[in-house]
């Protein structure tokens, strides 16, 4: 091994390892950075127990049904039962103690109670409009739950 | 409000929500409050903490644990109604946050699910508003 190679390895290896460690910690499941990466640049994300097609909690199911009632069938979701770190991390991120949690344009909107209330008072239609979704209720105002 | 033993026994046979509503009214009327503290420590604690934090003009609490796959008598799932002057002109999400903060310790230890209805007195006006019922459980134990 030439002196030049030795010098190259000794100077680059620790830096590379350090970078790897930093990258690993930055994206640690449930960390602030990880949560941000899950909601960033997404119109609508639901952190829930189970999946939209198979919710494993009545409250999570209620949020999915409200969205579907407004004609929102396609949205990003994250099953917190798959990762205990995210299950806790999302609570820390929003300072909100329960699941489900709804994010619109990266902003925390609320859980089931708030989604139900926003559905009742019409605010949900406005929130959906902000992300370019026209609620089905505007075209079918007589639609029954 | 006085109920005979026979009536209480009969009420005890009335299933789920009807029965809970009766119990709720009995409790809010101050009946068997002391025995409740021993039998329902978490519910008593929630009642106490929210009374201190919000001085509610109206308060209701329902233990909905019976709707879930948990041992009988569990105190894990609750639904509450808080009507307080402190919620006047406060956005809904902020009201929920205030309640979550007041129950922070319990939420990280005893309480698994908490459904909140928080109203200002101007939104309440002595109405007998039904605080609703939580959705059917779809999970297993502890989910």
Interface residues (C-beta under 8 A of the other chain):
Chain A: X49 X50 X55 X56 X57 X58 X59 X60 X61 X62 X81 X95 X96 X97 X98 X109 X110 X111 X112 X113 X114 X117
Chain B: X92 X93 X96 X97 X100 X104 X107 X108 X113 X114 X115 X116 X117 X134 X135 X136 X137 X138 X139 X140 X143
